[in-house]
């Protein structure tokens, strides 16, 4: 799974952005996996995620905690977003201990993620790297807008929404925290990072 892979930003910003994505393999171990997927979500929730969700149900900011936990399915794809390596490492260590046999993907800066998985005694069986953006990059929005919209791998966060909310914050029509929550709602899977979004919005507004 690579839809969390293409998050743009500088290294300092991305050091507060780590995603755990867990999914069963369809036709292999998905049948009867719903209780395991709930357990995985419960483990994620033990470690201070700033967002989480199930692709089949929605994200925390749109659905709330209970509906997501109560509606795990055999084809669920669950996510958790962390802002520091300590929480990330404790989460994947607990997932390792639970040993539920479900594929787990960790996204973040390569060196940080590599060190973290090694620290908890895991050996990745595969690695995906983003090679950047190709084509007419002059048609893309400003870098800060991209740093927010690329948090949703399915591109459900619209650049114009980010620009409007940034303008509303600047005009004091909305607080920056609420703007970040509105943005997080758009990413159905629950992989948008609202705390990182706040920092990017502040930088964008004060350019």
N, C-alpha and C positions, 0 to 999 in steps of 0.2 A: 504494500500500500504506500503510495507516494503523495497523496494529496495534502499532507502536512509538510512536505519537503521544501516547498518553494517560497518560504517566508523571507522576505527581503529585509535588509537593515544592516546597520554596522554591528561589529562584534560586541560592543558594550551593550547595545540594546538587546541583542539576541541572547546575552548571558542571563536574561530574566525571562526566558521563554523556552519551555521544554514541554513536549506533548507525549503522552502515552496513549497508544491506540491499540485496542485488543479486539480480535475478531476470530471466530471459528472458520474453518475451511469448509465451504459449501460442498456437500456430497461426501465429506470425509469424517468430520467430527462435529458437525453442526446439530445433528439430531439429538435432542435431549440436553442441549447445552444451555438452555435458558437459566436454570439455577446457577450454573457456573458463571454466566455473564452477570447475574445479580451480585454474586459474591465478589467478582472482580470490581464492579462498581463500588461495592462497600469498602473494599480495600483502597481504591482510589480516594474515596471520601475520607479515609482515615488520615490523609497526608496533606491537607490544606490546599486542595486544588482551587484555583481562582475561576475555573469554569469546568464543566463536564457535561456529558450528554450521551445519548444513544442515537445513532443515525436514524433508527426506525421510529423514535418517539420525539426527539427534539433536544434542545439544550436547556440548561438550568435557568437561564434568564427568560426563556419563553414558557417553559413547562413547570419549573420548580422541581424539587428533589423527589418527592414521593411518586408522582406519575412516572418518572423515569425509572426508578427502582422497581415499581410494581408492574411495569410493562416490558421487562426484558423478554426477549424471544430467542428462538434457536438461531435466527439470522441477525441478531443484534450486532452492532459494531459500536463499542463503547470507547469513550475518550476522557482524558483528564489533562488539564493544563496546569503546570507548576512554574513558579517564578524563581526557584532556586534549586541548586543541586542536592541539597540536604533532603528536601521533601521528595524530590525525584528518586534519589537513591533509596530512601526508606520505603517508598512505594514499590519500586521494582524488587527490592529485597523481600518484601512481604508477598508479592506476587510469585516470586521464586519459591518461597517457603510453602505457599498454598499448592503449588505444582498442579494446576488445573488442566494443563495440556492444551492451552489455547494460545495461538500465535500472538505475540506482543511486539509492537514496534515502538521505538523511542526516537523522537525527532529533536534535534537541537544542533548547536555547534559541534562539529565532528569530534574535536579533541576532548571537549567536555563530556559528551555522551560516551565516547570510547572509555575514558577514564572511569566514569560512573558505573558502567556495566561491568568493567573489569573489577572494580572495587567490591561489588557485591557477588563476584564469582560467576559471572555469566560470560559466555563466548558467543558473540553474534554469528549466525549462520550465513547472513548476507548483509550487504551494505549498499545503500542507494545514495548517490551524491547529486545535488542539483548543479547543473552546468551553466546556470544563469539564463538571461533572456536574450533571444536572438530576434533579428528583424528590425522593423522601423521603430526603434525605441523612442524616437522623438514624438511619437503619437501617444506615449504613455503619460499619465498624470505625474505630478510632482512626487519626488522620492518619499516624502512623509506620507502622502496619500497611499502610495504603493505599499509602504511598510505596514499600513493598516489593512488594506484590502487583501493582501497576500496571506493574511492570517487565516482566511477562509479558502481552502483549497478548491472548493467548487465555485468560487468567485460570486458568492451571494451577497458580499458587502460591496455596494455600488460606490464608485469614486465620487459621484455627485452627492450621495448621502453624506459621505465623510466631509466634503467641502461645506455642505449646508450646515451640518452640526458644528463644524469648526467656526463658522461665521456666527451661528447662534450663541456659541460660548463666548465669542469675542464681544457680542452685543449684550451679553449677560441675560439672554433669554432662557438659558439652560446652564446648569453647572456641568463642569467637565466630567464628573463622575457619572452623571445621568447620560451624557452624550456617549460615553464609553459603553454603558449598559445597552443603550439603543443599538449601537453598532454590534455588540456581542449577540444580541437577539437574532441578527440576520443570518448568522452561521448556524445552520440547523444541527450540524454534528456536535457543536459545542467545543470547537478548538480555537476560537478567538480568545485572545488574552486581554481582558479589560484593563488590567493595571498597566500593562505595556502600552495599550492604546491611549490611556490618559497621558502618559509621558510624551508619546509621539504627538498627540494633539496639542499639548502645551508648547512643544517645540515649533510645531507648524503655525500656531496662532501668533507666536512671538517672533516669527521670521522678520 
